[in-house]
């Protein structure tokens, strides 16, 4: 699969924060990645904008940062 097609497919899936014991020991991560939600939340709380976060985590799927925000709001952490 060419990189453009892979990016298109990745951007069309539903992105959420998930816990899977087989990925990162079950820590909450952005779905489809090994990016811990806690790490992204720390970036958000430190004042980093979305562009800075994606620059640091280029495998972040479209909607991943918003999924972390929703997850943090549901926990009363944002």
PyMOL Python script that loads the backbone (N, CA, C, O; Angstrom):
from pymol import cmd

cmd.read_pdbstr("""\
ATOM      1  N   UNK A   1       0.851  -1.175   0.000  1.00  0.00           N
ATOM      2  CA  UNK A   1       0.000   0.000   0.000  1.00  0.00           C
ATOM      3  C   UNK A   1       0.897   1.237   0.000  1.00  0.00           C
ATOM      4  O   UNK A   1       1.870   1.317   0.749  1.00  0.00           O
ATOM      5  N   UNK A   2       0.549   2.198  -0.854  1.00  0.00           N
ATOM      6  CA  UNK A   2       1.373   3.402  -0.906  1.00  0.00           C
ATOM      7  C   UNK A   2       1.085   4.300   0.299  1.00  0.00           C
ATOM      8  O   UNK A   2       0.010   4.211   0.893  1.00  0.00           O
ATOM      9  N   UNK A   3       2.034   5.160   0.661  1.00  0.00           N
ATOM     10  CA  UNK A   3       1.880   5.986   1.865  1.00  0.00           C
ATOM     11  C   UNK A   3       0.652   6.891   1.835  1.00  0.00           C
ATOM     12  O   UNK A   3       0.019   7.094   2.871  1.00  0.00           O
ATOM     13  N   UNK A   4       0.303   7.438   0.678  1.00  0.00           N
ATOM     14  CA  UNK A   4      -0.864   8.323   0.602  1.00  0.00           C
ATOM     15  C   UNK A   4      -2.144   7.556   0.921  1.00  0.00           C
ATOM     16  O   UNK A   4      -3.020   8.072   1.615  1.00  0.00           O
ATOM     17  N   UNK A   5      -2.254   6.339   0.422  1.00  0.00           N
ATOM     18  CA  UNK A   5      -3.443   5.525   0.683  1.00  0.00           C
ATOM     19  C   UNK A   5      -3.503   5.150   2.161  1.00  0.00           C
ATOM     20  O   UNK A   5      -4.577   5.177   2.762  1.00  0.00           O
ATOM     21  N   UNK A   6      -2.374   4.805   2.745  1.00  0.00           N
ATOM     22  CA  UNK A   6      -2.331   4.456   4.170  1.00  0.00           C
ATOM     23  C   UNK A   6      -2.781   5.641   5.019  1.00  0.00           C
ATOM     24  O   UNK A   6      -3.524   5.466   5.986  1.00  0.00           O
ATOM     25  N   UNK A   7      -2.336   6.845   4.664  1.00  0.00           N
ATOM     26  CA  UNK A   7      -2.733   8.039   5.403  1.00  0.00           C
ATOM     27  C   UNK A   7      -4.227   8.278   5.271  1.00  0.00           C
ATOM     28  O   UNK A   7      -4.890   8.615   6.252  1.00  0.00           O
ATOM     29  N   UNK A   8      -4.765   8.107   4.065  1.00  0.00           N
ATOM     30  CA  UNK A   8      -6.197   8.299   3.847  1.00  0.00           C
ATOM     31  C   UNK A   8      -7.013   7.311   4.666  1.00  0.00           C
ATOM     32  O   UNK A   8      -8.001   7.694   5.294  1.00  0.00           O
ATOM     33  N   UNK A   9      -6.618   6.060   4.666  1.00  0.00           N
ATOM     34  CA  UNK A   9      -7.344   5.052   5.433  1.00  0.00           C
ATOM     35  C   UNK A   9      -7.263   5.320   6.925  1.00  0.00           C
ATOM     36  O   UNK A   9      -8.250   5.157   7.643  1.00  0.00           O
ATOM     37  N   UNK A  10      -6.081   5.735   7.398  1.00  0.00           N
ATOM     38  CA  UNK A  10      -5.901   6.023   8.818  1.00  0.00           C
ATOM     39  C   UNK A  10      -6.769   7.208   9.236  1.00  0.00           C
ATOM     40  O   UNK A  10      -7.273   7.233  10.359  1.00  0.00           O
ATOM     41  N   UNK A  11      -6.952   8.187   8.351  1.00  0.00           N
ATOM     42  CA  UNK A  11      -7.725   9.369   8.705  1.00  0.00           C
ATOM     43  C   UNK A  11      -9.227   9.110   8.704  1.00  0.00           C
ATOM     44  O   UNK A  11      -9.988   9.917   9.239  1.00  0.00           O
ATOM     45  N   UNK A  12      -9.670   7.997   8.112  1.00  0.00           N
ATOM     46  CA  UNK A  12     -11.097   7.727   8.023  1.00  0.00           C
ATOM     47  C   UNK A  12     -11.630   6.840   9.140  1.00  0.00           C
ATOM     48  O   UNK A  12     -12.843   6.657   9.249  1.00  0.00           O
ATOM     49  N   UNK A  13     -10.771   6.296   9.956  1.00  0.00           N
ATOM     50  CA  UNK A  13     -11.273   5.433  11.029  1.00  0.00           C
ATOM     51  C   UNK A  13     -11.643   6.256  12.261  1.00  0.00           C
ATOM     52  O   UNK A  13     -11.185   7.385  12.433  1.00  0.00           O
ATOM     53  N   UNK A  14     -12.475   5.671  13.105  1.00  0.00           N
ATOM     54  CA  UNK A  14     -12.860   6.332  14.351  1.00  0.00           C
ATOM     55  C   UNK A  14     -11.676   6.277  15.300  1.00  0.00           C
ATOM     56  O   UNK A  14     -11.086   5.218  15.513  1.00  0.00           O
ATOM     57  N   UNK A  15     -11.341   7.410  15.858  1.00  0.00           N
ATOM     58  CA  UNK A  15     -10.202   7.493  16.774  1.00  0.00           C
ATOM     59  C   UNK A  15     -10.742   7.756  18.172  1.00  0.00           C
ATOM     60  O   UNK A  15     -11.595   8.620  18.373  1.00  0.00           O
ATOM     61  N   UNK A  16     -10.233   7.001  19.128  1.00  0.00           N
ATOM     62  CA  UNK A  16     -10.621   7.157  20.523  1.00  0.00           C
ATOM     63  C   UNK A  16      -9.458   6.736  21.405  1.00  0.00           C
ATOM     64  O   UNK A  16      -8.437   6.254  20.914  1.00  0.00           O
ATOM     65  N   UNK A  17      -9.614   6.917  22.680  1.00  0.00           N
ATOM     66  CA  UNK A  17      -8.617   6.435  23.634  1.00  0.00           C
ATOM     67  C   UNK A  17      -9.053   5.032  24.040  1.00  0.00           C
ATOM     68  O   UNK A  17     -10.185   4.822  24.476  1.00  0.00           O
ATOM     69  N   UNK A  18      -8.147   4.083  23.891  1.00  0.00           N
ATOM     70  CA  UNK A  18      -8.465   2.694  24.203  1.00  0.00           C
ATOM     71  C   UNK A  18      -7.413   2.107  25.138  1.00  0.00           C
ATOM     72  O   UNK A  18      -6.288   2.600  25.226  1.00  0.00           O
ATOM     73  N   UNK A  19      -7.802   1.049  25.829  1.00  0.00           N
ATOM     74  CA  UNK A  19      -6.894   0.298  26.694  1.00  0.00           C
ATOM     75  C   UNK A  19      -6.863  -1.142  26.187  1.00  0.00           C
ATOM     76  O   UNK A  19      -7.898  -1.804  26.096  1.00  0.00           O
ATOM     77  N   UNK A  20      -5.685  -1.608  25.864  1.00  0.00           N
ATOM     78  CA  UNK A  20      -5.509  -2.977  25.387  1.00  0.00           C
ATOM     79  C   UNK A  20      -4.322  -3.562  26.140  1.00  0.00           C
ATOM     80  O   UNK A  20      -3.219  -3.022  26.048  1.00  0.00           O
ATOM     81  N   UNK A  21      -4.516  -4.654  26.885  1.00  0.00           N
ATOM     82  CA  UNK A  21      -3.415  -5.219  27.656  1.00  0.00           C
ATOM     83  C   UNK A  21      -2.204  -5.608  26.803  1.00  0.00           C
ATOM     84  O   UNK A  21      -1.097  -5.753  27.321  1.00  0.00           O
ATOM     85  N   UNK A  22      -2.416  -5.774  25.511  1.00  0.00           N
ATOM     86  CA  UNK A  22      -1.321  -6.155  24.608  1.00  0.00           C
ATOM     87  C   UNK A  22      -0.550  -4.938  24.089  1.00  0.00           C
ATOM     88  O   UNK A  22       0.493  -5.093  23.453  1.00  0.00           O
ATOM     89  N   UNK A  23      -1.051  -3.740  24.354  1.00  0.00           N
ATOM     90  CA  UNK A  23      -0.399  -2.524  23.861  1.00  0.00           C
ATOM     91  C   UNK A  23      -0.066  -1.628  25.045  1.00  0.00           C
ATOM     92  O   UNK A  23      -0.953  -1.213  25.790  1.00  0.00           O
ATOM     93  N   UNK A  24       1.200  -1.340  25.209  1.00  0.00           N
ATOM     94  CA  UNK A  24       1.685  -0.450  26.268  1.00  0.00           C
ATOM     95  C   UNK A  24       1.216  -0.903  27.652  1.00  0.00           C
ATOM     96  O   UNK A  24       0.955  -0.074  28.525  1.00  0.00           O
ATOM     97  N   UNK A  25       1.110  -2.205  27.847  1.00  0.00           N
ATOM     98  CA  UNK A  25       0.739  -2.747  29.152  1.00  0.00           C
ATOM     99  C   UNK A  25      -0.657  -2.366  29.611  1.00  0.00           C
ATOM    100  O   UNK A  25      -0.954  -2.395  30.805  1.00  0.00           O
ATOM    101  N   UNK A  26      -1.518  -2.006  28.657  1.00  0.00           N
ATOM    102  CA  UNK A  26      -2.885  -1.647  29.006  1.00  0.00           C
ATOM    103  C   UNK A  26      -3.095  -0.177  29.324  1.00  0.00           C
ATOM    104  O   UNK A  26      -4.218   0.229  29.623  1.00  0.00           O
ATOM    105  N   UNK A  27      -2.029   0.640  29.266  1.00  0.00           N
ATOM    106  CA  UNK A  27      -2.187   2.075  29.499  1.00  0.00           C
ATOM    107  C   UNK A  27      -3.085   2.657  28.420  1.00  0.00           C
ATOM    108  O   UNK A  27      -3.026   2.208  27.275  1.00  0.00           O
ATOM    109  N   UNK A  28      -3.912   3.638  28.744  1.00  0.00           N
ATOM    110  CA  UNK A  28      -4.762   4.273  27.735  1.00  0.00           C
ATOM    111  C   UNK A  28      -3.913   4.916  26.638  1.00  0.00           C
ATOM    112  O   UNK A  28      -3.001   5.695  26.914  1.00  0.00           O
ATOM    113  N   UNK A  29      -4.232   4.576  25.394  1.00  0.00           N
ATOM    114  CA  UNK A  29      -3.497   5.091  24.238  1.00  0.00           C
ATOM    115  C   UNK A  29      -4.468   5.569  23.175  1.00  0.00           C
ATOM    116  O   UNK A  29      -5.637   5.183  23.165  1.00  0.00           O
ATOM    117  N   UNK A  30      -3.976   6.410  22.286  1.00  0.00           N
ATOM    118  CA  UNK A  30      -4.756   6.807  21.120  1.00  0.00           C
ATOM    119  C   UNK A  30      -4.896   5.561  20.251  1.00  0.00           C
ATOM    120  O   UNK A  30      -3.905   4.909  19.924  1.00  0.00           O
ATOM    121  N   UNK A  31      -6.130   5.236  19.883  1.00  0.00           N
ATOM    122  CA  UNK A  31      -6.377   3.992  19.154  1.00  0.00           C
ATOM    123  C   UNK A  31      -5.538   3.915  17.881  1.00  0.00           C
ATOM    124  O   UNK A  31      -5.347   4.901  17.170  1.00  0.00           O
ATOM    125  N   UNK A  32      -5.049   2.713  17.627  1.00  0.00           N
ATOM    126  CA  UNK A  32      -4.229   2.465  16.452  1.00  0.00           C
ATOM    127  C   UNK A  32      -2.786   2.890  16.605  1.00  0.00           C
ATOM    128  O   UNK A  32      -2.009   2.801  15.655  1.00  0.00           O
ATOM    129  N   UNK A  33      -2.411   3.358  17.807  1.00  0.00           N
ATOM    130  CA  UNK A  33      -1.035   3.811  18.045  1.00  0.00           C
ATOM    131  C   UNK A  33      -0.539   3.274  19.383  1.00  0.00           C
ATOM    132  O   UNK A  33      -1.265   2.600  20.113  1.00  0.00           O
ATOM    133  N   UNK A  34       0.691   3.587  19.676  1.00  0.00           N
ATOM    134  CA  UNK A  34       1.265   3.333  20.996  1.00  0.00           C
ATOM    135  C   UNK A  34       1.532   4.662  21.694  1.00  0.00           C
ATOM    136  O   UNK A  34       2.427   4.769  22.533  1.00  0.00           O
ATOM    137  N   UNK A  35       0.747   5.668  21.336  1.00  0.00           N
ATOM    138  CA  UNK A  35       0.901   6.995  21.933  1.00  0.00           C
ATOM    139  C   UNK A  35       0.024   7.059  23.184  1.00  0.00           C
ATOM    140  O   UNK A  35      -1.202   7.022  23.084  1.00  0.00           O
ATOM    141  N   UNK A  36       0.650   7.154  24.368  1.00  0.00           N
ATOM    142  CA  UNK A  36      -0.138   7.212  25.599  1.00  0.00           C
ATOM    143  C   UNK A  36      -0.983   8.480  25.693  1.00  0.00           C
ATOM    144  O   UNK A  36      -0.503   9.581  25.426  1.00  0.00           O
ATOM    145  N   UNK A  37      -2.230   8.311  26.070  1.00  0.00           N
ATOM    146  CA  UNK A  37      -3.125   9.457  26.249  1.00  0.00           C
ATOM    147  C   UNK A  37      -2.567  10.414  27.306  1.00  0.00           C
ATOM    148  O   UNK A  37      -2.699  11.630  27.173  1.00  0.00           O
ATOM    149  N   UNK A  38      -1.953   9.874  28.340  1.00  0.00           N
ATOM    150  CA  UNK A  38      -1.382  10.710  29.408  1.00  0.00           C
ATOM    151  C   UNK A  38      -0.306  11.642  28.847  1.00  0.00           C
ATOM    152  O   UNK A  38      -0.196  12.791  29.275  1.00  0.00           O
ATOM    153  N   UNK A  39       0.470  11.162  27.912  1.00  0.00           N
ATOM    154  CA  UNK A  39       1.530  11.974  27.316  1.00  0.00           C
ATOM    155  C   UNK A  39       0.933  13.142  26.540  1.00  0.00           C
ATOM    156  O   UNK A  39       1.405  14.274  26.641  1.00  0.00           O
ATOM    157  N   UNK A  40      -0.104  12.856  25.772  1.00  0.00           N
ATOM    158  CA  UNK A  40      -0.742  13.911  24.991  1.00  0.00           C
ATOM    159  C   UNK A  40      -1.456  14.891  25.921  1.00  0.00           C
ATOM    160  O   UNK A  40      -1.427  16.099  25.688  1.00  0.00           O
ATOM    161  N   UNK A  41      -2.086  14.385  26.955  1.00  0.00           N
ATOM    162  CA  UNK A  41      -2.733  15.265  27.931  1.00  0.00           C
ATOM    163  C   UNK A  41      -1.703  16.189  28.577  1.00  0.00           C
ATOM    164  O   UNK A  41      -1.977  17.373  28.775  1.00  0.00           O
ATOM    165  N   UNK A  42      -0.535  15.670  28.904  1.00  0.00           N
ATOM    166  CA  UNK A  42       0.518  16.507  29.492  1.00  0.00           C
ATOM    167  C   UNK A  42       0.927  17.616  28.523  1.00  0.00           C
ATOM    168  O   UNK A  42       1.173  18.747  28.942  1.00  0.00           O
ATOM    169  N   UNK A  43       0.999  17.301  27.250  1.00  0.00           N
ATOM    170  CA  UNK A  43       1.328  18.316  26.237  1.00  0.00           C
ATOM    171  C   UNK A  43       0.246  19.391  26.195  1.00  0.00           C
ATOM    172  O   UNK A  43       0.549  20.583  26.152  1.00  0.00           O
ATOM    173  N   UNK A  44      -1.014  18.964  26.207  1.00  0.00           N
ATOM    174  CA  UNK A  44      -2.135  19.910  26.176  1.00  0.00           C
ATOM    175  C   UNK A  44      -2.086  20.821  27.402  1.00  0.00           C
ATOM    176  O   UNK A  44      -2.213  22.040  27.280  1.00  0.00           O
ATOM    177  N   UNK A  45      -1.903  20.233  28.569  1.00  0.00           N
ATOM    178  CA  UNK A  45      -1.865  21.009  29.811  1.00  0.00           C
ATOM    179  C   UNK A  45      -0.663  21.943  29.874  1.00  0.00           C
ATOM    180  O   UNK A  45      -0.699  22.962  30.565  1.00  0.00           O
ATOM    181  N   UNK A  46       0.404  21.596  29.153  1.00  0.00           N
ATOM    182  CA  UNK A  46       1.593  22.443  29.103  1.00  0.00           C
ATOM    183  C   UNK A  46       1.426  23.598  28.112  1.00  0.00           C
ATOM    184  O   UNK A  46       2.301  24.455  27.989  1.00  0.00           O
ATOM    185  N   UNK A  47       0.287  23.606  27.407  1.00  0.00           N
ATOM    186  CA  UNK A  47       0.014  24.708  26.494  1.00  0.00           C
ATOM    187  C   UNK A  47       0.434  24.491  25.061  1.00  0.00           C
ATOM    188  O   UNK A  47       0.387  25.421  24.256  1.00  0.00           O
ATOM    189  N   UNK A  48       0.849  23.270  24.722  1.00  0.00           N
ATOM    190  CA  UNK A  48       1.231  23.003  23.335  1.00  0.00           C
ATOM    191  C   UNK A  48      -0.018  23.004  22.458  1.00  0.00           C
ATOM    192  O   UNK A  48      -1.061  22.480  22.848  1.00  0.00           O
ATOM    193  N   UNK A  49       0.100  23.598  21.267  1.00  0.00           N
ATOM    194  CA  UNK A  49      -1.037  23.572  20.356  1.00  0.00           C
ATOM    195  C   UNK A  49      -0.998  22.271  19.538  1.00  0.00           C
ATOM    196  O   UNK A  49      -0.019  21.526  19.580  1.00  0.00           O
ATOM    197  N   UNK A  50      -2.071  22.022  18.804  1.00  0.00           N
ATOM    198  CA  UNK A  50      -2.185  20.763  18.055  1.00  0.00           C
ATOM    199  C   UNK A  50      -1.027  20.571  17.086  1.00  0.00           C
ATOM    200  O   UNK A  50      -0.525  19.458  16.934  1.00  0.00           O
ATOM    201  N   UNK A  51      -0.604  21.630  16.439  1.00  0.00           N
ATOM    202  CA  UNK A  51       0.496  21.533  15.469  1.00  0.00           C
ATOM    203  C   UNK A  51       1.782  21.069  16.146  1.00  0.00           C
ATOM    204  O   UNK A  51       2.514  20.245  15.598  1.00  0.00           O
ATOM    205  N   UNK A  52       2.054  21.594  17.327  1.00  0.00           N
ATOM    206  CA  UNK A  52       3.260  21.187  18.059  1.00  0.00           C
ATOM    207  C   UNK A  52       3.176  19.708  18.450  1.00  0.00           C
ATOM    208  O   UNK A  52       4.156  18.971  18.340  1.00  0.00           O
ATOM    209  N   UNK A  53       1.998  19.289  18.906  1.00  0.00           N
ATOM    210  CA  UNK A  53       1.825  17.898  19.329  1.00  0.00           C
ATOM    211  C   UNK A  53       2.004  16.956  18.148  1.00  0.00           C
ATOM    212  O   UNK A  53       2.712  15.955  18.256  1.00  0.00           O
ATOM    213  N   UNK A  54       1.367  17.268  17.019  1.00  0.00           N
ATOM    214  CA  UNK A  54       1.509  16.417  15.833  1.00  0.00           C
ATOM    215  C   UNK A  54       2.954  16.419  15.342  1.00  0.00           C
ATOM    216  O   UNK A  54       3.438  15.404  14.841  1.00  0.00           O
ATOM    217  N   UNK A  55       3.643  17.545  15.480  1.00  0.00           N
ATOM    218  CA  UNK A  55       5.062  17.597  15.108  1.00  0.00           C
ATOM    219  C   UNK A  55       5.898  16.649  15.943  1.00  0.00           C
ATOM    220  O   UNK A  55       6.863  16.058  15.456  1.00  0.00           O
ATOM    221  N   UNK A  56       5.521  16.507  17.206  1.00  0.00           N
ATOM    222  CA  UNK A  56       6.247  15.596  18.101  1.00  0.00           C
ATOM    223  C   UNK A  56       5.810  14.143  17.933  1.00  0.00           C
ATOM    224  O   UNK A  56       6.580  13.221  18.203  1.00  0.00           O
ATOM    225  N   UNK A  57       4.577  13.947  17.490  1.00  0.00           N
ATOM    226  CA  UNK A  57       4.004  12.598  17.325  1.00  0.00           C
ATOM    227  C   UNK A  57       3.396  12.484  15.932  1.00  0.00           C
ATOM    228  O   UNK A  57       2.174  12.509  15.787  1.00  0.00           O
ATOM    229  N   UNK A  58       4.242  12.359  14.899  1.00  0.00           N
ATOM    230  CA  UNK A  58       3.746  12.367  13.519  1.00  0.00           C
ATOM    231  C   UNK A  58       2.836  11.191  13.163  1.00  0.00           C
ATOM    232  O   UNK A  58       2.172  11.229  12.127  1.00  0.00           O
ATOM    233  N   UNK A  59       2.788  10.166  13.983  1.00  0.00           N
ATOM    234  CA  UNK A  59       1.883   9.048  13.704  1.00  0.00           C
ATOM    235  C   UNK A  59       0.502   9.275  14.316  1.00  0.00           C
ATOM    236  O   UNK A  59      -0.365   8.405  14.233  1.00  0.00           O
ATOM    237  N   UNK A  60       0.296  10.442  14.930  1.00  0.00           N
ATOM    238  CA  UNK A  60      -1.000  10.769  15.526  1.00  0.00           C
ATOM    239  C   UNK A  60      -2.050  10.801  14.430  1.00  0.00           C
ATOM    240  O   UNK A  60      -1.915  11.559  13.470  1.00  0.00           O
ATOM    241  N   UNK A  61      -3.100   9.985  14.557  1.00  0.00           N
ATOM    242  CA  UNK A  61      -4.157  10.016  13.545  1.00  0.00           C
ATOM    243  C   UNK A  61      -5.007  11.278  13.671  1.00  0.00           C
ATOM    244  O   UNK A  61      -5.092  11.889  14.736  1.00  0.00           O
ATOM    245  N   UNK A  62      -5.625  11.646  12.571  1.00  0.00           N
ATOM    246  CA  UNK A  62      -6.538  12.773  12.563  1.00  0.00           C
ATOM    247  C   UNK A  62      -7.623  12.513  13.607  1.00  0.00           C
ATOM    248  O   UNK A  62      -8.258  11.458  13.588  1.00  0.00           O
ATOM    249  N   UNK A  63      -7.835  13.438  14.493  1.00  0.00           N
ATOM    250  CA  UNK A  63      -8.824  13.268  15.553  1.00  0.00           C
ATOM    251  C   UNK A  63      -8.259  12.708  16.847  1.00  0.00           C
ATOM    252  O   UNK A  63      -8.978  12.614  17.841  1.00  0.00           O
ATOM    253  N   UNK A  64      -6.996  12.339  16.854  1.00  0.00           N
ATOM    254  CA  UNK A  64      -6.393  11.746  18.044  1.00  0.00           C
ATOM    255  C   UNK A  64      -6.285  12.702  19.219  1.00  0.00           C
ATOM    256  O   UNK A  64      -6.530  12.315  20.361  1.00  0.00           O
ATOM    257  N   UNK A  65      -5.924  13.939  18.948  1.00  0.00           N
ATOM    258  CA  UNK A  65      -5.785  14.914  20.022  1.00  0.00           C
ATOM    259  C   UNK A  65      -7.159  15.229  20.609  1.00  0.00           C
ATOM    260  O   UNK A  65      -7.309  15.341  21.826  1.00  0.00           O
ATOM    261  N   UNK A  66      -8.154  15.369  19.748  1.00  0.00           N
ATOM    262  CA  UNK A  66      -9.509  15.624  20.240  1.00  0.00           C
ATOM    263  C   UNK A  66     -10.023  14.433  21.042  1.00  0.00           C
ATOM    264  O   UNK A  66     -10.746  14.617  22.021  1.00  0.00           O
ATOM    265  N   UNK A  67      -9.664  13.227  20.646  1.00  0.00           N
ATOM    266  CA  UNK A  67     -10.065  12.037  21.408  1.00  0.00           C
ATOM    267  C   UNK A  67      -9.474  12.081  22.812  1.00  0.00           C
ATOM    268  O   UNK A  67     -10.140  11.705  23.777  1.00  0.00           O
ATOM    269  N   UNK A  68      -8.234  12.534  22.931  1.00  0.00           N
ATOM    270  CA  UNK A  68      -7.605  12.656  24.249  1.00  0.00           C
ATOM    271  C   UNK A  68      -8.321  13.733  25.064  1.00  0.00           C
ATOM    272  O   UNK A  68      -8.557  13.553  26.259  1.00  0.00           O
ATOM    273  N   UNK A  69      -8.664  14.843  24.429  1.00  0.00           N
ATOM    274  CA  UNK A  69      -9.394  15.896  25.147  1.00  0.00           C
ATOM    275  C   UNK A  69     -10.725  15.364  25.687  1.00  0.00           C
ATOM    276  O   UNK A  69     -11.081  15.614  26.838  1.00  0.00           O
ATOM    277  N   UNK A  70     -11.449  14.637  24.850  1.00  0.00           N
ATOM    278  CA  UNK A  70     -12.739  14.075  25.284  1.00  0.00           C
ATOM    279  C   UNK A  70     -12.542  13.088  26.428  1.00  0.00           C
ATOM    280  O   UNK A  70     -13.315  13.084  27.387  1.00  0.00           O
ATOM    281  N   UNK A  71     -11.513  12.255  26.331  1.00  0.00           N
ATOM    282  CA  UNK A  71     -11.197  11.277  27.380  1.00  0.00           C
ATOM    283  C   UNK A  71     -10.876  12.014  28.690  1.00  0.00           C
ATOM    284  O   UNK A  71     -11.347  11.625  29.759  1.00  0.00           O
ATOM    285  N   UNK A  72     -10.074  13.074  28.596  1.00  0.00           N
ATOM    286  CA  UNK A  72      -9.703  13.831  29.798  1.00  0.00           C
ATOM    287  C   UNK A  72     -10.913  14.547  30.399  1.00  0.00           C
ATOM    288  O   UNK A  72     -11.054  14.599  31.621  1.00  0.00           O
ATOM    289  N   UNK A  73     -11.783  15.098  29.556  1.00  0.00           N
ATOM    290  CA  UNK A  73     -13.000  15.757  30.065  1.00  0.00           C
ATOM    291  C   UNK A  73     -13.892  14.766  30.787  1.00  0.00           C
ATOM    292  O   UNK A  73     -14.458  15.087  31.832  1.00  0.00           O
ATOM    293  N   UNK A  74     -14.025  13.566  30.242  1.00  0.00           N
ATOM    294  CA  UNK A  74     -14.871  12.534  30.858  1.00  0.00           C
ATOM    295  C   UNK A  74     -14.360  12.161  32.247  1.00  0.00           C
ATOM    296  O   UNK A  74     -15.134  11.728  33.100  1.00  0.00           O
ATOM    297  N   UNK A  75     -13.063  12.329  32.472  1.00  0.00           N
ATOM    298  CA  UNK A  75     -12.467  12.038  33.770  1.00  0.00           C
ATOM    299  C   UNK A  75     -12.389  13.271  34.673  1.00  0.00           C
ATOM    300  O   UNK A  75     -11.922  13.186  35.809  1.00  0.00           O
ATOM    301  N   UNK A  76     -12.847  14.409  34.164  1.00  0.00           N
ATOM    302  CA  UNK A  76     -12.766  15.645  34.936  1.00  0.00           C
ATOM    303  C   UNK A  76     -11.365  16.195  35.053  1.00  0.00           C
ATOM    304  O   UNK A  76     -11.041  16.908  36.003  1.00  0.00           O
ATOM    305  N   UNK A  77     -10.532  15.858  34.081  1.00  0.00           N
ATOM    306  CA  UNK A  77      -9.133  16.289  34.134  1.00  0.00           C
ATOM    307  C   UNK A  77      -8.833  17.443  33.199  1.00  0.00           C
ATOM    308  O   UNK A  77      -7.703  17.929  33.150  1.00  0.00           O
ATOM    309  N   UNK A  78      -9.827  17.880  32.463  1.00  0.00           N
ATOM    310  CA  UNK A  78      -9.622  18.988  31.524  1.00  0.00           C
ATOM    311  C   UNK A  78     -10.860  19.841  31.486  1.00  0.00           C
ATOM    312  O   UNK A  78     -10.904  20.833  30.758  1.00  0.00           O
TER     313      UNK A  78
END
""", "prot")
cmd.dss("prot")
cmd.show_as("cartoon", "prot")
cmd.util.cbc("prot")
cmd.orient("prot")
